[in-house]
Amino acid sequence: MNEIAFTPQVLNLLQKLDEDFYLIDGKKITESFESLKNSLPDNFNILYSVKANPNSRIIRILSESKSMFDICSLSELSLCLENNIGPELISVTGPAKSKHELDEYLKHEVHQINVENLEELDYVLANKKFRTKIFLRINLSYFTHHFGFSTEDTYEILKNHHKEISGLHLYYKSQILDEKLIKEHFKNCATFIKSLPADWIGHFYAINLGSGLGIPYFEGERELNLKSVFDGFNDYFSDIQFNKPVSYQIESGRYLVGRSGKYFCKVLSIKKIKDRQIYITNGGIHHAMILGCPFMIIKKNFNFSTSKDLAQKEYDIATIIGKTCFSEDILARDAKLPKLEKNDWIAFHNMGSYGESFSPVGFNGFAKLKTYFLQDL
Ligand SMILES: Cc1ncc(COP(=O)(O)O)c(C=O)c1O
């Protein structure tokens, strides 16, 4: 990993800290947003998926870039409102929304609710406020995931309610690094929409394509080529007869904020078990579950660097573990790294998304974690 984590500024911060933490570079968030925006054809809106990192400052940074916001809960709604995000910029997605939650979304007149089951649809149809638009979340069934309506149910719903439906939501997958797969998804979305009678879709307002834009986490992975992702996009949809130009939505968390963050933890102790060298750190899966690779069958090590990278010429094969009592609290397995000492720091890269928000922070009851911003150092 050639990215420099231990700059003089950061080393200065490390001297003052004793706990693990996240460090976010706000500038990189703006850069990611701009690079995505500049790669998109006209008529696109970018929605930031707050679940990726619900930090207020990140929300404000993306608000300055004129992002819209994708939320899943009332607390994410409050967070957006507290940070002066207008409800007209908010879209709600999630497989199960209670009546109370729907009432709140409708009361605030959020821009759109992406409904995922018949109960939600009936309730929103009966209680809809003037401004909120109803979108149907569709399951195009590439995977066996349980989100959205089946295509069969979608035909049935649109047959009866097409006048009240303003668009479709077609998110299906995260962390895609293969441009071809994303393009294939866009084409499939267009094919599905073309299969719908013209009078059901003519009045549509927007199409949410999801995206799943990924970022490199592991050795050998490369950045997505956004130009290639959106090349030819207009051709897929050009022969659909909408009555007025529709807008398209891209929903992304990881691509916008993932590369802005690093997770830092430091070595508390070093031991050997049989011939395995083990570094015990003050971090762990309670603050960075993503490093425990919960979805991976074959575990890989995320890219990281250490405060000894530049100075040390001797290497170890070692395992880095966290401080929780979970046996899978392993931050890196049998990794090649410089010989570390107590109080040396390790920085895991591209950890700006699904860090704290995707971690069991209450597990074992350790101190709450802090997030710092590079711009404040
Ligand atoms: C519906 C929906 N939208 C957006 C996202 C954000 O995904 P990512 O952060 O990988 O862009 C997810 C992730 O799970 C999702 O389920």
The ligand as an ORCA input file, in Angstrom:
! r2SCAN-3c Opt
* xyz 0 1
  C     -30.401     -0.116     -0.469
  C     -28.977      0.238     -0.298
  N     -28.544      1.423     -0.783
  C     -27.273      1.793     -0.651
  C     -26.348      0.995     -0.004
  C     -24.949      1.494      0.109
  O     -24.018      0.610     -0.382
  P     -22.504      1.078     -0.586
  O     -22.121      1.776      0.679
  O     -21.744     -0.167     -0.796
  O     -22.473      2.021     -1.732
  C     -26.749     -0.240      0.512
  C     -25.795     -1.091      1.208
  O     -26.067     -2.063      1.816
  C     -28.107     -0.624      0.369
  O     -28.544     -1.792      0.843
*
